[in-house]
Amino acid sequence: MELLHSGKVRDVYADGDDLILVASDRISIYDVALPTPIPDKGRLLTALSLWWFEQLADLVPNHVISATDVPAEFAGRAIRCQRLDMVPVECVARGYLTGGGLREYEQTGAVSGVRLPRGLAEASILPEPIFTPSSKAPAGEHDEPITYDDVVAKVGEATAERLRQITLDIYRRGAELAADRGVLIADTKIELGWAPDGTLVLADELLTSDSSRFWPAESYQPGRVQFSYDKQYVRDWATGSGWDKQAPAPDVPDEVVEATRARYVDVYEKLTGNRWE
């Protein structure tokens, strides 16, 4: 195998015509990889992605070839994947207003060019899910919100509309399945690529604690910050630490590591119904 790319949290290897996507235990916030790993994170996110790929397979094809035909040293945290020509856009769907979307709304009354009603607050549910794409920034730089028109300029109107529809379809189906299990999906990010035959294919990870915001439905209350099952807990710690969000990042305290792992395990078990061993 040949190492093609070592990213903030994933390593990509070439194995013949296939790719081996390996999820590490590294965690990244504000586009910076932290020096402290979260134990089992790579295995948890791989298992959750595979579960979601199976649940949503009828909506859009995905890049998975095999979850077992991988090198033994990567077992449980790697997927054998199809090679794709990746779309140069981060596809984001939001059903609730929080994070960067809330900050943009407070300044402009819109998110990625989508006008929203007045009077929304932290964690407000949106009238309907919205497509709020972002740029794919080079390594070391931050992704930035872009509008639908920006996506059209990058990939053309037909592809832009297909990206929007796939993203919203995945969000709606995922949010419905999660709600049945007591979990709200506030927002999620997906990545898509073109297969050699021109088909748009779902890639990378899907509806995980790294790519989504997960909240417990039982304690949901708009107007305040929600308990999160995702890496928002680490973001909140980082913000309170005084870190300037530039590399190098500080070490993560043990108690934050343990609490983050517990959240990842909890939402995996709630969503899949499987016990994490």
C-alpha positions, 0 to 999 in steps of 0.5 A: 500500500502507498500512503497518499494523504495523512489528514487531520483525522484520517489517513488514505492509502492506495491499494491497487485500484482501491483506497483504504480510508483509515480513521484515527483517534485524532480529533480536530476542531477549528480545522486544527488537529489536537495533540491528544487522541480520543480512545476508540474514536476511529473505530466508533466513527467507522462503525457508525458511518457503516451503519448509516451507509446501510440505512441510507443506501437507497437514497444515494450510492456510497463509496464502501467496497468492504469493511473487512477486506482491509489490512489487519492492523487497521481492522475496525477503523478502516474501509476499503473504498472506491476512488472518486473525483471529489466535489470541491464543496462541503455539503452541509444541511441544517435543521436547527440554528447553532454554531457558525450558522447562528453567528452568521444569522445574527449578523445578516439574518441569513445563513449561506444566503438563505434568509430566515425568519426574524427572532430565532435564537440558539438551537431554534428549529428551522421552518425547514432544513436548509442547504448551507455549503462551505468551501473546501479550504487548503490544509492549514486554512479554514473552510468558509460559508458559501452560497448556493450561487457560489456552488453553481459557479463551481460545479454548474447548476445541474450538479449544484441542485443535485448536491443540494437535494442529496444533502437535504434528503440524507439529513431528513432521513437521518434526522427522522431515524435518529429522532425515533431513537431519542436523538436530534440531529442539528446539522450535518456535513457530507462529502460527495464525489464522482465515480468514473461513470459520472454517478455522484457517490457519498464518501468519507464519513456519514452522520457521525459525531465528528460530522454532525451535531447530536442532541438528546431529544428529551432535554431539548430546549431552544434558546440555550446551548444544548447538551451535545453527543459530539465534539462540541464538548471539546470546542467548548473546552477549547474556547474556555481555555483561551486558545487562539484556534491556531496551531499548535493546539494545547493538550486536552485534559483527561477529564475532557477526553473521557467525557468526549469518548463517553458521548461518542459511545452513548450516541453510537449505542442510542442510534444503532441499538448495538452495545459498544464493546 
